[in-house]
């Protein structure tokens, strides 16, 4: 799931690397909702059809 900050302290503390591919989607959503530090940031949208997650300067400039 691309919304997880895989470099973050919380991600590593919860040992999600080994669990991320086996947890059900609703459990992953629950983890993100209850632990905002797990979210990869920033999240940018053009309010039409595109959402960018994480800092990608070239893609940001194109929006």
N, C-alpha and C positions, 0 to 999 in steps of 0.2 A: 504494500500500500504506500503510495508516494507521499501521503500526508505526514508520515512519521519522520521525525528528526533523528536519523540513525546515528548522528554524532553527539547527541545530547546525553547528559549524565543520567537522566531518568530512564531513557531507553536502555542504557547499559546496566543500570541498577536492577531493572526489572527483567533483564536477560531476554529481551524481546527478539533478539536476533534468531534464537532457536525456536521461538514460538510464532513469529509473525506469519509464517506460511501455513500454519496448522490451525490457528484460531479462527473461529467463525466471524463473519463480518460484523454481526451485532456486538460481539465481544470487543472487537477492534474499535468500533465506534464508541463503545462505553469507555474504553481506556482513554481515547482522545478527549472525550467530553469531561472525564473526571481528572485528567492530568494535562492541563494546557501546555506544560513544558514539553510534551511529546510531539506537539505540532511543529512541523517544518514551517518556517516563516521567511520572508513575508509571503502572503497570499494576495495576488493581484488579479483583478478581473476587469474586463473591458465592458462589463454589463450587457454583453450581447451573447457571445458564444465561446469565449476563451477565458481560461483560468490558468495562471502560472503559479507554481508552488516552488519556493526557494528563490534565491537571488540569481537571476540570469540576465545580466545587463543587456546583451544584444537583443534578447527576446522582449525585454521591457521597453527598449527604445523603439521596437517595431510596433508596439501597441500605442 
